[in-house]
Amino acid sequence: MSLSELTPADRHRRIAGEFTARVDGVKNWDSPAPVAGWAARDVVKHLVTWLPGLLGSSATIPPGPSTEDDPAGAWHTHVAGVQAILDDPATPQRTLANPHIGEVPLDRAIDQFYTADVFMHTWDLARATGQDDRLDPEFAALLVDGMEPMEEIMRSSGQYGPRVAVPADADAQTRLLGFIGRDPVWTP
């Protein structure tokens, strides 16, 4: 079954599983990452720290170890907490209220904002640490095709760097990376 056909809980399980495989394969957490000023550990730190703020009082993720001391442990604790929220049968009936996005079903908010971010940052961590950096091409196309019409709004949020030019006939992963401000040929 393709990623786009899965429930938010199952999509997170698959996407986070791919990211977890990269986390477990890291040999040097201080390796430079494709985001300027970041090392591999900062990719994990980003994912572990921003979601609790978005969730507010809608859901709680148990705290784990510090990403400075134990990035893999921090990730494993965090991802288990997110999956527990998504696996809870009551979650689709719960609402996330946020002044920037309004009221959204909790599972959809996690899926749309967080799981998609994990998907994109899988490339960052893989590229930083010399691992397999291939992303699911169908899901990459779905994301970039969905984001391109909202480019001005997305860029004004400050969450994406300037677009990196890629060839007009580039594959979906390359287009997605360029859209989110990554140089698809970046190496540490």
CNS distance restraints for C-alpha pairs under 8 A (distance, minus, plus):
assign (resid   1 and name CA) (resid   5 and name CA) 6.46 0.50 0.50
assign (resid   1 and name CA) (resid   6 and name CA) 7.19 0.50 0.50
assign (resid   2 and name CA) (resid   6 and name CA) 6.91 0.50 0.50
assign (resid   2 and name CA) (resid 138 and name CA) 7.88 0.50 0.50
assign (resid   3 and name CA) (resid  11 and name CA) 5.82 0.50 0.50
assign (resid   3 and name CA) (resid  14 and name CA) 7.86 0.50 0.50
assign (resid   3 and name CA) (resid 138 and name CA) 7.99 0.50 0.50
assign (resid   3 and name CA) (resid 139 and name CA) 6.38 0.50 0.50
assign (resid   4 and name CA) (resid  11 and name CA) 7.67 0.50 0.50
assign (resid   4 and name CA) (resid 139 and name CA) 6.52 0.50 0.50
assign (resid   4 and name CA) (resid 142 and name CA) 7.99 0.50 0.50
assign (resid   6 and name CA) (resid  10 and name CA) 5.69 0.50 0.50
assign (resid   6 and name CA) (resid  11 and name CA) 5.34 0.50 0.50
assign (resid   7 and name CA) (resid  11 and name CA) 5.90 0.50 0.50
assign (resid   8 and name CA) (resid  12 and name CA) 6.03 0.50 0.50
assign (resid   8 and name CA) (resid  86 and name CA) 7.10 0.50 0.50
assign (resid   8 and name CA) (resid 107 and name CA) 6.19 0.50 0.50
assign (resid   8 and name CA) (resid 108 and name CA) 6.64 0.50 0.50
assign (resid   8 and name CA) (resid 110 and name CA) 7.84 0.50 0.50
assign (resid   8 and name CA) (resid 111 and name CA) 5.42 0.50 0.50
assign (resid   9 and name CA) (resid  13 and name CA) 6.20 0.50 0.50
assign (resid   9 and name CA) (resid  83 and name CA) 6.74 0.50 0.50
assign (resid   9 and name CA) (resid  86 and name CA) 4.90 0.50 0.50
assign (resid   9 and name CA) (resid  87 and name CA) 5.88 0.50 0.50
assign (resid   9 and name CA) (resid 107 and name CA) 7.54 0.50 0.50
assign (resid   9 and name CA) (resid 111 and name CA) 7.97 0.50 0.50
assign (resid  10 and name CA) (resid  14 and name CA) 6.30 0.50 0.50
assign (resid  11 and name CA) (resid  15 and name CA) 6.07 0.50 0.50
assign (resid  11 and name CA) (resid 111 and name CA) 7.78 0.50 0.50
assign (resid  11 and name CA) (resid 115 and name CA) 7.72 0.50 0.50
assign (resid  12 and name CA) (resid  16 and name CA) 5.51 0.50 0.50
assign (resid  12 and name CA) (resid  17 and name CA) 7.85 0.50 0.50
assign (resid  12 and name CA) (resid  83 and name CA) 7.17 0.50 0.50
assign (resid  12 and name CA) (resid 111 and name CA) 7.01 0.50 0.50
assign (resid  12 and name CA) (resid 115 and name CA) 5.70 0.50 0.50
assign (resid  13 and name CA) (resid  17 and name CA) 5.76 0.50 0.50
assign (resid  13 and name CA) (resid  83 and name CA) 6.87 0.50 0.50
assign (resid  14 and name CA) (resid  18 and name CA) 6.40 0.50 0.50
assign (resid  15 and name CA) (resid  19 and name CA) 6.46 0.50 0.50
assign (resid  15 and name CA) (resid 115 and name CA) 7.04 0.50 0.50
assign (resid  15 and name CA) (resid 118 and name CA) 6.98 0.50 0.50
assign (resid  15 and name CA) (resid 119 and name CA) 5.88 0.50 0.50
assign (resid  16 and name CA) (resid  20 and name CA) 5.91 0.50 0.50
assign (resid  16 and name CA) (resid  79 and name CA) 7.09 0.50 0.50
assign (resid  16 and name CA) (resid 115 and name CA) 7.46 0.50 0.50
assign (resid  16 and name CA) (resid 118 and name CA) 6.62 0.50 0.50
assign (resid  16 and name CA) (resid 119 and name CA) 7.50 0.50 0.50
assign (resid  17 and name CA) (resid  21 and name CA) 6.20 0.50 0.50
assign (resid  18 and name CA) (resid  22 and name CA) 6.61 0.50 0.50
assign (resid  18 and name CA) (resid 122 and name CA) 7.35 0.50 0.50
assign (resid  19 and name CA) (resid  23 and name CA) 6.25 0.50 0.50
assign (resid  19 and name CA) (resid 118 and name CA) 6.99 0.50 0.50
assign (resid  19 and name CA) (resid 119 and name CA) 7.42 0.50 0.50
assign (resid  19 and name CA) (resid 122 and name CA) 5.26 0.50 0.50
assign (resid  20 and name CA) (resid  24 and name CA) 6.07 0.50 0.50
assign (resid  20 and name CA) (resid  75 and name CA) 7.68 0.50 0.50
assign (resid  20 and name CA) (resid  76 and name CA) 7.55 0.50 0.50
assign (resid  21 and name CA) (resid  25 and name CA) 6.27 0.50 0.50
assign (resid  22 and name CA) (resid  26 and name CA) 6.45 0.50 0.50
assign (resid  22 and name CA) (resid 122 and name CA) 7.34 0.50 0.50
assign (resid  22 and name CA) (resid 125 and name CA) 6.83 0.50 0.50
assign (resid  22 and name CA) (resid 126 and name CA) 6.05 0.50 0.50
assign (resid  22 and name CA) (resid 131 and name CA) 6.93 0.50 0.50
assign (resid  23 and name CA) (resid  72 and name CA) 6.04 0.50 0.50
assign (resid  23 and name CA) (resid  75 and name CA) 7.82 0.50 0.50
assign (resid  23 and name CA) (resid 125 and name CA) 7.62 0.50 0.50
assign (resid  24 and name CA) (resid  72 and name CA) 6.80 0.50 0.50
assign (resid  25 and name CA) (resid 131 and name CA) 7.53 0.50 0.50
assign (resid  26 and name CA) (resid 129 and name CA) 6.00 0.50 0.50
assign (resid  27 and name CA) (resid 129 and name CA) 7.27 0.50 0.50
assign (resid  28 and name CA) (resid  40 and name CA) 7.73 0.50 0.50
assign (resid  28 and name CA) (resid 129 and name CA) 7.10 0.50 0.50
assign (resid  29 and name CA) (resid  39 and name CA) 6.78 0.50 0.50
assign (resid  29 and name CA) (resid  40 and name CA) 5.06 0.50 0.50
assign (resid  29 and name CA) (resid  41 and name CA) 5.12 0.50 0.50
assign (resid  29 and name CA) (resid  71 and name CA) 7.80 0.50 0.50
assign (resid  30 and name CA) (resid  39 and name CA) 5.19 0.50 0.50
assign (resid  30 and name CA) (resid  40 and name CA) 5.87 0.50 0.50
assign (resid  30 and name CA) (resid  41 and name CA) 6.56 0.50 0.50
assign (resid  31 and name CA) (resid  39 and name CA) 5.26 0.50 0.50
assign (resid  31 and name CA) (resid  40 and name CA) 5.54 0.50 0.50
assign (resid  31 and name CA) (resid 128 and name CA) 5.97 0.50 0.50
assign (resid  31 and name CA) (resid 129 and name CA) 6.45 0.50 0.50
assign (resid  31 and name CA) (resid 188 and name CA) 7.27 0.50 0.50
assign (resid  32 and name CA) (resid  37 and name CA) 7.70 0.50 0.50
assign (resid  32 and name CA) (resid  38 and name CA) 6.13 0.50 0.50
assign (resid  32 and name CA) (resid  39 and name CA) 4.25 0.50 0.50
assign (resid  32 and name CA) (resid  40 and name CA) 6.19 0.50 0.50
assign (resid  32 and name CA) (resid 128 and name CA) 5.80 0.50 0.50
assign (resid  32 and name CA) (resid 188 and name CA) 5.64 0.50 0.50
assign (resid  33 and name CA) (resid  37 and name CA) 7.70 0.50 0.50
assign (resid  33 and name CA) (resid  38 and name CA) 5.34 0.50 0.50
assign (resid  33 and name CA) (resid  39 and name CA) 4.77 0.50 0.50
assign (resid  33 and name CA) (resid  40 and name CA) 5.46 0.50 0.50
assign (resid  33 and name CA) (resid  43 and name CA) 7.66 0.50 0.50
assign (resid  33 and name CA) (resid 124 and name CA) 6.14 0.50 0.50
assign (resid  33 and name CA) (resid 125 and name CA) 6.77 0.50 0.50
assign (resid  33 and name CA) (resid 127 and name CA) 7.17 0.50 0.50
assign (resid  33 and name CA) (resid 128 and name CA) 4.56 0.50 0.50
assign (resid  33 and name CA) (resid 188 and name CA) 6.71 0.50 0.50
assign (resid  34 and name CA) (resid  38 and name CA) 7.28 0.50 0.50
assign (resid  34 and name CA) (resid 124 and name CA) 5.79 0.50 0.50
assign (resid  34 and name CA) (resid 127 and name CA) 7.39 0.50 0.50
assign (resid  34 and name CA) (resid 128 and name CA) 6.66 0.50 0.50
assign (resid  34 and name CA) (resid 182 and name CA) 6.79 0.50 0.50
assign (resid  34 and name CA) (resid 183 and name CA) 7.71 0.50 0.50
assign (resid  34 and name CA) (resid 186 and name CA) 6.60 0.50 0.50
assign (resid  34 and name CA) (resid 187 and name CA) 7.50 0.50 0.50
assign (resid  34 and name CA) (resid 188 and name CA) 7.45 0.50 0.50
assign (resid  35 and name CA) (resid 124 and name CA) 7.51 0.50 0.50
assign (resid  35 and name CA) (resid 182 and name CA) 7.43 0.50 0.50
assign (resid  38 and name CA) (resid  42 and name CA) 5.47 0.50 0.50
assign (resid  38 and name CA) (resid  43 and name CA) 7.15 0.50 0.50
assign (resid  39 and name CA) (resid  43 and name CA) 7.02 0.50 0.50
assign (resid  39 and name CA) (resid 128 and name CA) 7.52 0.50 0.50
assign (resid  40 and name CA) (resid  44 and name CA) 7.13 0.50 0.50
assign (resid  40 and name CA) (resid 124 and name CA) 7.89 0.50 0.50
assign (resid  40 and name CA) (resid 125 and name CA) 5.77 0.50 0.50
assign (resid  40 and name CA) (resid 128 and name CA) 6.03 0.50 0.50
assign (resid  40 and name CA) (resid 129 and name CA) 7.08 0.50 0.50
assign (resid  41 and name CA) (resid  45 and name CA) 6.14 0.50 0.50
assign (resid  41 and name CA) (resid  67 and name CA) 6.58 0.50 0.50
assign (resid  41 and name CA) (resid  68 and name CA) 7.30 0.50 0.50
assign (resid  41 and name CA) (resid  71 and name CA) 5.99 0.50 0.50
assign (resid  42 and name CA) (resid  46 and name CA) 5.92 0.50 0.50
assign (resid  42 and name CA) (resid  67 and name CA) 7.88 0.50 0.50
assign (resid  43 and name CA) (resid  47 and name CA) 6.59 0.50 0.50
assign (resid  43 and name CA) (resid 121 and name CA) 6.85 0.50 0.50
assign (resid  43 and name CA) (resid 124 and name CA) 7.18 0.50 0.50
assign (resid  43 and name CA) (resid 125 and name CA) 6.42 0.50 0.50
assign (resid  44 and name CA) (resid  48 and name CA) 6.09 0.50 0.50
assign (resid  44 and name CA) (resid  67 and name CA) 7.13 0.50 0.50
assign (resid  44 and name CA) (resid  71 and name CA) 6.54 0.50 0.50
assign (resid  44 and name CA) (resid  75 and name CA) 6.53 0.50 0.50
assign (resid  45 and name CA) (resid  49 and name CA) 5.93 0.50 0.50
assign (resid  45 and name CA) (resid  67 and name CA) 5.71 0.50 0.50
assign (resid  45 and name CA) (resid  71 and name CA) 7.36 0.50 0.50
assign (resid  46 and name CA) (resid  50 and name CA) 6.15 0.50 0.50
assign (resid  47 and name CA) (resid  51 and name CA) 6.85 0.50 0.50
assign (resid  47 and name CA) (resid 114 and name CA) 7.96 0.50 0.50
assign (resid  47 and name CA) (resid 117 and name CA) 7.82 0.50 0.50
assign (resid  47 and name CA) (resid 118 and name CA) 7.02 0.50 0.50
assign (resid  48 and name CA) (resid  52 and name CA) 7.87 0.50 0.50
assign (resid  48 and name CA) (resid  74 and name CA) 7.29 0.50 0.50
assign (resid  48 and name CA) (resid  75 and name CA) 6.62 0.50 0.50
assign (resid  48 and name CA) (resid  78 and name CA) 6.21 0.50 0.50
assign (resid  49 and name CA) (resid  53 and name CA) 7.51 0.50 0.50
assign (resid  50 and name CA) (resid  54 and name CA) 6.68 0.50 0.50
assign (resid  51 and name CA) (resid  55 and name CA) 6.18 0.50 0.50
assign (resid  51 and name CA) (resid 114 and name CA) 6.89 0.50 0.50
assign (resid  52 and name CA) (resid  56 and name CA) 6.18 0.50 0.50
assign (resid  52 and name CA) (resid  59 and name CA) 7.97 0.50 0.50
assign (resid  52 and name CA) (resid  60 and name CA) 6.95 0.50 0.50
assign (resid  52 and name CA) (resid  61 and name CA) 6.75 0.50 0.50
assign (resid  54 and name CA) (resid  98 and name CA) 7.48 0.50 0.50
assign (resid  55 and name CA) (resid  59 and name CA) 5.85 0.50 0.50
assign (resid  55 and name CA) (resid  60 and name CA) 7.47 0.50 0.50
assign (resid  55 and name CA) (resid  96 and name CA) 6.69 0.50 0.50
assign (resid  56 and name CA) (resid  60 and name CA) 7.81 0.50 0.50
assign (resid  58 and name CA) (resid  94 and name CA) 7.64 0.50 0.50
assign (resid  58 and name CA) (resid  95 and name CA) 7.04 0.50 0.50
assign (resid  58 and name CA) (resid  96 and name CA) 5.79 0.50 0.50
assign (resid  58 and name CA) (resid  97 and name CA) 7.87 0.50 0.50
assign (resid  58 and name CA) (resid 106 and name CA) 7.59 0.50 0.50
assign (resid  59 and name CA) (resid  85 and name CA) 7.33 0.50 0.50
assign (resid  60 and name CA) (resid  81 and name CA) 7.99 0.50 0.50
assign (resid  61 and name CA) (resid  78 and name CA) 6.61 0.50 0.50
assign (resid  61 and name CA) (resid  81 and name CA) 5.04 0.50 0.50
assign (resid  61 and name CA) (resid  82 and name CA) 6.44 0.50 0.50
assign (resid  62 and name CA) (resid  77 and name CA) 7.24 0.50 0.50
assign (resid  62 and name CA) (resid  78 and name CA) 6.99 0.50 0.50
assign (resid  62 and name CA) (resid  81 and name CA) 6.17 0.50 0.50
assign (resid  63 and name CA) (resid  74 and name CA) 7.95 0.50 0.50
assign (resid  63 and name CA) (resid  77 and name CA) 7.18 0.50 0.50
assign (resid  63 and name CA) (resid  78 and name CA) 7.10 0.50 0.50
assign (resid  64 and name CA) (resid  73 and name CA) 6.95 0.50 0.50
assign (resid  64 and name CA) (resid  74 and name CA) 4.95 0.50 0.50
assign (resid  64 and name CA) (resid  75 and name CA) 7.87 0.50 0.50
assign (resid  64 and name CA) (resid  77 and name CA) 5.33 0.50 0.50
assign (resid  64 and name CA) (resid  78 and name CA) 6.64 0.50 0.50
assign (resid  65 and name CA) (resid  69 and name CA) 7.00 0.50 0.50
assign (resid  65 and name CA) (resid  70 and name CA) 6.04 0.50 0.50
assign (resid  65 and name CA) (resid  71 and name CA) 7.59 0.50 0.50
assign (resid  65 and name CA) (resid  73 and name CA) 6.10 0.50 0.50
assign (resid  65 and name CA) (resid  74 and name CA) 4.85 0.50 0.50
assign (resid  65 and name CA) (resid  77 and name CA) 7.91 0.50 0.50
assign (resid  66 and name CA) (resid  70 and name CA) 5.84 0.50 0.50
assign (resid  66 and name CA) (resid  71 and name CA) 6.74 0.50 0.50
assign (resid  66 and name CA) (resid  74 and name CA) 6.02 0.50 0.50
assign (resid  67 and name CA) (resid  71 and name CA) 3.99 0.50 0.50
assign (resid  67 and name CA) (resid  72 and name CA) 7.54 0.50 0.50
assign (resid  67 and name CA) (resid  73 and name CA) 7.80 0.50 0.50
assign (resid  67 and name CA) (resid  74 and name CA) 5.66 0.50 0.50
assign (resid  67 and name CA) (resid  75 and name CA) 7.93 0.50 0.50
assign (resid  70 and name CA) (resid  74 and name CA) 6.06 0.50 0.50
assign (resid  71 and name CA) (resid  75 and name CA) 6.13 0.50 0.50
assign (resid  72 and name CA) (resid  76 and name CA) 6.13 0.50 0.50
assign (resid  73 and name CA) (resid  77 and name CA) 6.16 0.50 0.50
assign (resid  74 and name CA) (resid  78 and name CA) 6.09 0.50 0.50
assign (resid  75 and name CA) (resid  79 and name CA) 5.89 0.50 0.50
assign (resid  76 and name CA) (resid  80 and name CA) 6.14 0.50 0.50
assign (resid  77 and name CA) (resid  81 and name CA) 6.32 0.50 0.50
assign (resid  78 and name CA) (resid  82 and name CA) 6.30 0.50 0.50
assign (resid  79 and name CA) (resid  83 and name CA) 6.06 0.50 0.50
assign (resid  80 and name CA) (resid  84 and name CA) 6.11 0.50 0.50
assign (resid  81 and name CA) (resid  85 and name CA) 6.44 0.50 0.50
assign (resid  82 and name CA) (resid  86 and name CA) 6.36 0.50 0.50
assign (resid  83 and name CA) (resid  87 and name CA) 5.93 0.50 0.50
assign (resid  84 and name CA) (resid  88 and name CA) 6.17 0.50 0.50
assign (resid  85 and name CA) (resid  91 and name CA) 6.62 0.50 0.50
assign (resid  86 and name CA) (resid  91 and name CA) 6.28 0.50 0.50
assign (resid  86 and name CA) (resid 107 and name CA) 6.09 0.50 0.50
assign (resid  87 and name CA) (resid  91 and name CA) 7.62 0.50 0.50
assign (resid  90 and name CA) (resid  94 and name CA) 6.68 0.50 0.50
assign (resid  91 and name CA) (resid 105 and name CA) 7.90 0.50 0.50
assign (resid  91 and name CA) (resid 106 and name CA) 6.15 0.50 0.50
assign (resid  91 and name CA) (resid 107 and name CA) 6.03 0.50 0.50
assign (resid  92 and name CA) (resid 105 and name CA) 5.90 0.50 0.50
assign (resid  92 and name CA) (resid 106 and name CA) 6.07 0.50 0.50
assign (resid  92 and name CA) (resid 107 and name CA) 5.37 0.50 0.50
assign (resid  92 and name CA) (resid 108 and name CA) 7.61 0.50 0.50
assign (resid  93 and name CA) (resid 105 and name CA) 6.55 0.50 0.50
assign (resid  93 and name CA) (resid 106 and name CA) 7.52 0.50 0.50
assign (resid  94 and name CA) (resid 105 and name CA) 5.81 0.50 0.50
assign (resid  94 and name CA) (resid 106 and name CA) 5.47 0.50 0.50
assign (resid  94 and name CA) (resid 107 and name CA) 7.91 0.50 0.50
assign (resid  95 and name CA) (resid 103 and name CA) 6.22 0.50 0.50
assign (resid  95 and name CA) (resid 104 and name CA) 5.51 0.50 0.50
assign (resid  95 and name CA) (resid 105 and name CA) 4.41 0.50 0.50
assign (resid  95 and name CA) (resid 106 and name CA) 4.86 0.50 0.50
assign (resid  96 and name CA) (resid 102 and name CA) 7.91 0.50 0.50
assign (resid  96 and name CA) (resid 103 and name CA) 5.55 0.50 0.50
assign (resid  96 and name CA) (resid 104 and name CA) 5.28 0.50 0.50
assign (resid  96 and name CA) (resid 105 and name CA) 5.99 0.50 0.50
assign (resid  96 and name CA) (resid 106 and name CA) 5.04 0.50 0.50
assign (resid  96 and name CA) (resid 109 and name CA) 7.04 0.50 0.50
assign (resid  97 and name CA) (resid 101 and name CA) 7.50 0.50 0.50
assign (resid  97 and name CA) (resid 102 and name CA) 5.56 0.50 0.50
assign (resid  97 and name CA) (resid 103 and name CA) 4.36 0.50 0.50
assign (resid  97 and name CA) (resid 104 and name CA) 6.55 0.50 0.50
assign (resid  98 and name CA) (resid 102 and name CA) 5.11 0.50 0.50
assign (resid  98 and name CA) (resid 103 and name CA) 6.42 0.50 0.50
assign (resid 104 and name CA) (resid 108 and name CA) 6.79 0.50 0.50
assign (resid 104 and name CA) (resid 109 and name CA) 6.00 0.50 0.50
assign (resid 105 and name CA) (resid 109 and name CA) 6.21 0.50 0.50
assign (resid 106 and name CA) (resid 110 and name CA) 6.28 0.50 0.50
assign (resid 107 and name CA) (resid 111 and name CA) 6.09 0.50 0.50
assign (resid 108 and name CA) (resid 112 and name CA) 5.88 0.50 0.50
assign (resid 109 and name CA) (resid 113 and name CA) 5.90 0.50 0.50
assign (resid 109 and name CA) (resid 114 and name CA) 7.52 0.50 0.50
assign (resid 110 and name CA) (resid 114 and name CA) 5.01 0.50 0.50
assign (resid 110 and name CA) (resid 115 and name CA) 6.28 0.50 0.50
assign (resid 111 and name CA) (resid 115 and name CA) 4.83 0.50 0.50
assign (resid 111 and name CA) (resid 116 and name CA) 6.57 0.50 0.50
assign (resid 112 and name CA) (resid 116 and name CA) 5.91 0.50 0.50
assign (resid 113 and name CA) (resid 117 and name CA) 6.31 0.50 0.50
assign (resid 114 and name CA) (resid 118 and name CA) 6.29 0.50 0.50
assign (resid 115 and name CA) (resid 119 and name CA) 6.26 0.50 0.50
assign (resid 116 and name CA) (resid 120 and name CA) 6.40 0.50 0.50
assign (resid 116 and name CA) (resid 143 and name CA) 7.77 0.50 0.50
assign (resid 117 and name CA) (resid 121 and name CA) 6.06 0.50 0.50
assign (resid 118 and name CA) (resid 122 and name CA) 6.08 0.50 0.50
assign (resid 119 and name CA) (resid 123 and name CA) 7.59 0.50 0.50
assign (resid 119 and name CA) (resid 135 and name CA) 7.63 0.50 0.50
assign (resid 120 and name CA) (resid 124 and name CA) 7.32 0.50 0.50
assign (resid 120 and name CA) (resid 177 and name CA) 7.86 0.50 0.50
assign (resid 121 and name CA) (resid 125 and name CA) 6.30 0.50 0.50
assign (resid 122 and name CA) (resid 126 and name CA) 6.02 0.50 0.50
assign (resid 122 and name CA) (resid 133 and name CA) 7.20 0.50 0.50
assign (resid 122 and name CA) (resid 135 and name CA) 7.81 0.50 0.50
assign (resid 123 and name CA) (resid 127 and name CA) 5.81 0.50 0.50
assign (resid 123 and name CA) (resid 133 and name CA) 5.01 0.50 0.50
assign (resid 123 and name CA) (resid 134 and name CA) 7.07 0.50 0.50
assign (resid 123 and name CA) (resid 135 and name CA) 7.08 0.50 0.50
assign (resid 124 and name CA) (resid 128 and name CA) 6.01 0.50 0.50
assign (resid 124 and name CA) (resid 133 and name CA) 7.92 0.50 0.50
assign (resid 125 and name CA) (resid 129 and name CA) 6.16 0.50 0.50
assign (resid 126 and name CA) (resid 130 and name CA) 5.87 0.50 0.50
assign (resid 126 and name CA) (resid 131 and name CA) 4.62 0.50 0.50
assign (resid 126 and name CA) (resid 132 and name CA) 5.90 0.50 0.50
assign (resid 126 and name CA) (resid 133 and name CA) 5.01 0.50 0.50
assign (resid 127 and name CA) (resid 131 and name CA) 6.22 0.50 0.50
assign (resid 127 and name CA) (resid 132 and name CA) 7.52 0.50 0.50
assign (resid 127 and name CA) (resid 133 and name CA) 5.87 0.50 0.50
assign (resid 127 and name CA) (resid 186 and name CA) 7.91 0.50 0.50
assign (resid 127 and name CA) (resid 187 and name CA) 6.80 0.50 0.50
assign (resid 127 and name CA) (resid 188 and name CA) 7.69 0.50 0.50
assign (resid 128 and name CA) (resid 187 and name CA) 7.22 0.50 0.50
assign (resid 128 and name CA) (resid 188 and name CA) 6.06 0.50 0.50
assign (resid 134 and name CA) (resid 173 and name CA) 7.84 0.50 0.50
assign (resid 135 and name CA) (resid 140 and name CA) 6.85 0.50 0.50
assign (resid 135 and name CA) (resid 173 and name CA) 6.54 0.50 0.50
assign (resid 136 and name CA) (resid 140 and name CA) 6.08 0.50 0.50
assign (resid 136 and name CA) (resid 173 and name CA) 7.90 0.50 0.50
assign (resid 137 and name CA) (resid 141 and name CA) 6.14 0.50 0.50
assign (resid 137 and name CA) (resid 171 and name CA) 7.90 0.50 0.50
assign (resid 137 and name CA) (resid 172 and name CA) 5.90 0.50 0.50
assign (resid 137 and name CA) (resid 173 and name CA) 6.10 0.50 0.50
assign (resid 138 and name CA) (resid 142 and name CA) 6.25 0.50 0.50
assign (resid 138 and name CA) (resid 172 and name CA) 7.60 0.50 0.50
assign (resid 139 and name CA) (resid 143 and name CA) 6.16 0.50 0.50
assign (resid 140 and name CA) (resid 144 and name CA) 6.19 0.50 0.50
assign (resid 140 and name CA) (resid 172 and name CA) 5.60 0.50 0.50
assign (resid 140 and name CA) (resid 173 and name CA) 5.47 0.50 0.50
assign (resid 140 and name CA) (resid 176 and name CA) 6.30 0.50 0.50
assign (resid 141 and name CA) (resid 145 and name CA) 5.79 0.50 0.50
assign (resid 141 and name CA) (resid 172 and name CA) 4.80 0.50 0.50
assign (resid 141 and name CA) (resid 173 and name CA) 7.07 0.50 0.50
assign (resid 141 and name CA) (resid 176 and name CA) 7.30 0.50 0.50
assign (resid 142 and name CA) (resid 146 and name CA) 6.05 0.50 0.50
assign (resid 143 and name CA) (resid 147 and name CA) 6.09 0.50 0.50
assign (resid 143 and name CA) (resid 176 and name CA) 7.36 0.50 0.50
assign (resid 144 and name CA) (resid 148 and name CA) 5.95 0.50 0.50
assign (resid 144 and name CA) (resid 172 and name CA) 7.39 0.50 0.50
assign (resid 144 and name CA) (resid 175 and name CA) 6.98 0.50 0.50
assign (resid 144 and name CA) (resid 176 and name CA) 5.10 0.50 0.50
assign (resid 144 and name CA) (resid 179 and name CA) 7.20 0.50 0.50
assign (resid 145 and name CA) (resid 149 and name CA) 7.52 0.50 0.50
assign (resid 146 and name CA) (resid 150 and name CA) 7.64 0.50 0.50
assign (resid 147 and name CA) (resid 151 and name CA) 6.17 0.50 0.50
assign (resid 147 and name CA) (resid 154 and name CA) 7.79 0.50 0.50
assign (resid 148 and name CA) (resid 179 and name CA) 7.75 0.50 0.50
assign (resid 150 and name CA) (resid 154 and name CA) 6.10 0.50 0.50
assign (resid 151 and name CA) (resid 155 and name CA) 5.96 0.50 0.50
assign (resid 152 and name CA) (resid 156 and name CA) 6.13 0.50 0.50
assign (resid 153 and name CA) (resid 157 and name CA) 6.46 0.50 0.50
assign (resid 154 and name CA) (resid 158 and name CA) 7.41 0.50 0.50
assign (resid 154 and name CA) (resid 159 and name CA) 7.13 0.50 0.50
assign (resid 154 and name CA) (resid 160 and name CA) 6.95 0.50 0.50
assign (resid 155 and name CA) (resid 159 and name CA) 6.76 0.50 0.50
assign (resid 155 and name CA) (resid 160 and name CA) 5.60 0.50 0.50
assign (resid 155 and name CA) (resid 161 and name CA) 7.17 0.50 0.50
assign (resid 155 and name CA) (resid 162 and name CA) 7.55 0.50 0.50
assign (resid 160 and name CA) (resid 180 and name CA) 5.46 0.50 0.50
assign (resid 160 and name CA) (resid 181 and name CA) 6.24 0.50 0.50
assign (resid 161 and name CA) (resid 180 and name CA) 6.29 0.50 0.50
assign (resid 161 and name CA) (resid 181 and name CA) 4.60 0.50 0.50
assign (resid 161 and name CA) (resid 182 and name CA) 7.83 0.50 0.50
assign (resid 162 and name CA) (resid 179 and name CA) 7.88 0.50 0.50
assign (resid 162 and name CA) (resid 180 and name CA) 7.44 0.50 0.50
assign (resid 162 and name CA) (resid 181 and name CA) 5.15 0.50 0.50
assign (resid 163 and name CA) (resid 178 and name CA) 5.57 0.50 0.50
assign (resid 163 and name CA) (resid 179 and name CA) 4.94 0.50 0.50
assign (resid 163 and name CA) (resid 180 and name CA) 6.20 0.50 0.50
assign (resid 163 and name CA) (resid 181 and name CA) 4.58 0.50 0.50
assign (resid 163 and name CA) (resid 182 and name CA) 7.55 0.50 0.50
assign (resid 164 and name CA) (resid 177 and name CA) 7.89 0.50 0.50
assign (resid 164 and name CA) (resid 178 and name CA) 4.43 0.50 0.50
assign (resid 164 and name CA) (resid 179 and name CA) 6.42 0.50 0.50
assign (resid 164 and name CA) (resid 180 and name CA) 7.84 0.50 0.50
assign (resid 164 and name CA) (resid 181 and name CA) 5.35 0.50 0.50
assign (resid 164 and name CA) (resid 182 and name CA) 6.31 0.50 0.50
assign (resid 164 and name CA) (resid 183 and name CA) 6.12 0.50 0.50
assign (resid 165 and name CA) (resid 178 and name CA) 6.12 0.50 0.50
assign (resid 166 and name CA) (resid 170 and name CA) 6.53 0.50 0.50
assign (resid 166 and name CA) (resid 174 and name CA) 7.04 0.50 0.50
assign (resid 166 and name CA) (resid 175 and name CA) 6.55 0.50 0.50
assign (resid 166 and name CA) (resid 178 and name CA) 6.23 0.50 0.50
assign (resid 170 and name CA) (resid 174 and name CA) 5.92 0.50 0.50
assign (resid 170 and name CA) (resid 175 and name CA) 6.09 0.50 0.50
assign (resid 171 and name CA) (resid 175 and name CA) 6.23 0.50 0.50
assign (resid 172 and name CA) (resid 176 and name CA) 6.02 0.50 0.50
assign (resid 173 and name CA) (resid 177 and name CA) 6.11 0.50 0.50
assign (resid 174 and name CA) (resid 178 and name CA) 6.12 0.50 0.50
assign (resid 174 and name CA) (resid 184 and name CA) 5.90 0.50 0.50
assign (resid 175 and name CA) (resid 179 and name CA) 6.04 0.50 0.50
assign (resid 176 and name CA) (resid 180 and name CA) 6.30 0.50 0.50
assign (resid 177 and name CA) (resid 181 and name CA) 6.34 0.50 0.50
assign (resid 177 and name CA) (resid 182 and name CA) 4.99 0.50 0.50
assign (resid 177 and name CA) (resid 183 and name CA) 6.80 0.50 0.50
assign (resid 177 and name CA) (resid 184 and name CA) 6.00 0.50 0.50
assign (resid 178 and name CA) (resid 182 and name CA) 5.15 0.50 0.50
assign (resid 178 and name CA) (resid 183 and name CA) 6.10 0.50 0.50
assign (resid 178 and name CA) (resid 184 and name CA) 6.62 0.50 0.50
assign (resid 182 and name CA) (resid 186 and name CA) 7.74 0.50 0.50
